[in-house]
Amino acid sequence: MLSYRHAFHAGNHADVLKHLAEVLILQYLVQKEGKPLRYIDTHSGPGTYALRASFSSKNREFKSGIARLWDRGDLPSPVQHYVDVVRSFNASSELLFYPGSPAIASAILGAAHRLQFFELHPADASILGGWVGRDRRIKVAQADGFLALKAILPPPERRAFVMIDPPYEVKTDYDRAISALENSCKKFATGVYALWYPLLDRDDVSGFVKKLKAMPVKSLLVEFPVQSLTGDGMRGSGLFIVNPPWILHKQLEDCLPYLHTALAESGASPWSIRSHRE
């Protein structure tokens, strides 16, 4: 199935969590001068999103996500870093465009680093390729990102940050995500990996999270509920980060209370963060 288009959800609460973590991880990793990094995105989407265009304007999910942070003057420092990156894609003070994870990575990483983007949806892959243009740092492929990881790890740089963000539009995505992460950690144990997942009150999701918690890796598990809904609706999202920077736990711990107050509905479960060390 290739019906999923992330543009419907661009800039929502899940993007805030995911991209906040991405910004903080990348900013930490690029501090090592003379150490090139490879950024790999398995489910890239089109790169950037026009929030007033047809897809993004239909549900306007950004209104309950990035828009609630846009004009705040009291943002915690980690959240401010993230919002500043989003601002760099908007020529005026008005929130018109939202960068996806590939665009965020390209904005942070300089000429010494390399980026690889994979997107299976033909329309989004074409848009992504046009957005990248002739940027020599970046390679784009219309391909299954799960399968691509097998061929490209370990990278020549021996340093990598891998973003795994499948749509989970089919239930097999849960098993494939676990398998891709486990195999990648075996092939390239020192890589940094971030796996996003939805919070749903379903057995396949709870089983998925149990498998993540059982992985024998240094990790950080973050869950960020924003709604009290039950059933099939997404009530929030989670991140499982392998080999997280040592400061990431504290950074997220400092700003998740603020974000929960800003983005969560009354009655939503509390956020949580759990570290696991080998």
N, C-alpha and C positions, 0 to 999 in steps of 0.2 A: 504493500500500500504506500502511496506517495501523496496522500491527501493533505498531510499536515503542512501548514504554513505558519512559521513562528511570528510573522508580521501581525497576526491577530492578537498576539500577547506581548508585543514588544514594549519594554519599559515597565512591566508589571512587577509585583512584589517578588516573584521568583527571579526575574532579571536583576533586581536590586541586590538580592543576596548573592547570586552567582557572580555578578560582575564586580561587586565590592570585593569579594574574595580574590577574583582574578587580578584586579588592580593591585591589591596588597601583595599577592604572591609575586607578580612580575616586578613590582618596584623593589622588592627584596632581592630577587634573583639577579637583577641587572646591576646591583651594587658591586659585584665582583668584576673589576676592571680587567680587560684582556681575556675574559672567559666567555666566548660566544655561547649563546643559548639557542636552542631550537624550540619553537612553539608549534604545537600540533593541535589542530581542532578537528575532531572527527565528524561533527555535524554542524557545519559552519553557518548555514543559512545564506542570505544574500549579502551580508556584510553590514549594511546600515539600513535604517528604517525611517521613512518619512511618516511622521505621526499623524499628519493630516491627510494622508493618502487612503485609498479605499480599504485595504485590509486593516491597517492599524486604527483607522477612524471608526470602524464598525463597532467594535466592542469597547474601544477607548480604555483599555486596561491600564495604560500608562497613567491615567488620572488617579488611580489608587496606588501607584508605585512611585516612579521617579518624579512625577509632578508634585507630590506632597513634600518633596525635599528641595525642590528647585529654588524657591525664594526664601528658604529658612536661613536665618543668620546665626543659628546656634548649633550647627552640625558638629558632631565629634570629628576629630581630625581624620580618622580613617574614612569616614563617610564623605568628608570634604574632598579628599583626594579623588574619590570615585566620581563625585558630582563635577569636579573640575575637568575630569577627562570627558565626561558627557558634554560639558559646556564647550569644549574645544571643537565639537562637531556642529555647533550652532553659531552662526555668524552674528546673531543679535542676542539680546537677553531673553528672547522668547524661545520656549522649548518646541522646536519643530522637527528635530531629527534625533534619533536614538541609535548609538552604535551597538552592534552585536559584538560577541566575544572576539571575532577576527579583527574587527576595526579597533577595538580597545587594545588588543595586543600590538597591532601595527602602529598605534599612536605612542606606545610606551617603548617599544624596542627600536633601537637605532640600527645603523647600517651594518654593524658587525654581526647582527643576529639573523637567523633564518626562520621563516614561517611556512608551514604547510597546512592548507585548508582542504577539507574533503566535504563534499555535499552531493548527495545522491539525487535530489530533486532536480530535474533538468532545467526548469525555469529559474530556480534560485541559484543553481550552479552557473548558469549563463550570466545572471545579474552580478554574482560574486566575481566572476572573471572580468567583467567589464569594469567593476569598481576597482579591482586590483590594478588593471591596466598593465603598464610596463614596469611595475615595481620589481626590481631584480631580487629583492629579499624574499619574495613570496612565490610559492608554487600552488596552483589551484588544480584540483582534479574532481571531475564528476565521478564519484566512486563511493562505495560503502566504506565508511570510516572504520567500522569494526574490523573489516578484512584488511584494510590498509595498514593498520597498526602492526600486523604480523610481519609485514615486509620492510618496515622502515625503522624498527627498533633493533638494536640501539642506534642512535643517530651519530653521525661523524663527530659532532661537537662533544659527545659524552655528557652533555647537560641538556635536559629537556623539561618542558612543562606541557603536559597533555591534558586538554580539555575534552571530556567525554560528556556530551549533552544530547542524548537521543530523544526523539519525541515521545517514545513509549506509546505510539499509536497502535501497536500490536503487542500482545503479552510476551511474545518471544524476545522483545527488546530487553526485558529484565534479565533473562538468562544470558543473552548475548553480551550485555553490559558487564555482568559479573565475569563471564568467561574472558572477555577482552581485557578486563582489568587484571585478572589473575595471571593470564598469559604474559601480559606486558610487564608485570612486576617480576616475573621469572626471567624474562629476556633482558630486562633493564631495571635492575632493582633499585638504582639510585635516582631514577626519574621522579619528578613531582607529578602527581595525577590528581585531577579534580573530577569527580563523577557527580552530576546533578541528578536528582530524582524527585518526582512529585509525592506529596503526602496525600494518600488516598486510603480510605477505610476499606481496604480489600486484602484478602489473604495473600495474593501474589506480591503485594507491596511489603507486607509485614515479613513474609518469608525472605524477600529480597534484602531487607534491612538486617535480618538475622544473619544472613550469609556475609554481608559486609562486616558486621561486628566480629565475625569469627575469623576474618582474614588475619594471618600472622604477620602484620606489617605495622610500622609506625604510622598512625593515622589520627585524623580529627573528624569527628562526625557531628555535623551541625544540623539541627532541625528548627524550622522557623514557621510555625503555624500562624495564619492570619485570619482564619475563619473558623467558626464553630460547627460548620456543616458536617453532616455525616452522609453516608451513602457513596455515590460515585463521584461526587464533586471534589475537585482539588482544594484542600483546605490549607495548603501551604507547600513548602518545598524543603528539600534537604540537600546537603553536600557531604560527600565522603572524600576526604583529601588525604592522599598517601604521601608521606615524607613532607609534611607541611613545614614551612619556615618556623623556627623556634618562637618567633614573636607573634605568629598569627593567632594563636589561642587568646593571648591577652588583647590583641587588637580587636578581635571579634567580640570578646567578652565586654570590652569597653563600650562598644557601639550597638550591640544587639538590643539592650534595653531601650535605647532611644528609638531604634527602628521599629521595635514592637509597638511602642506607644504611638508612633507616627503612622504605621501601616496596618496594624491589626484591628479587627473588629472587636467589640465588647464580647466577652465570652470565649475568645480564642484561647487555646492552650498556651502555656508559657513556652518560650524558646528554650533550647537546650544545646549544650556543647559538651562533647566527651572526647577525651584524649586516650589513645592506646599506644603504649610503647612496647616494642618487642622484648 
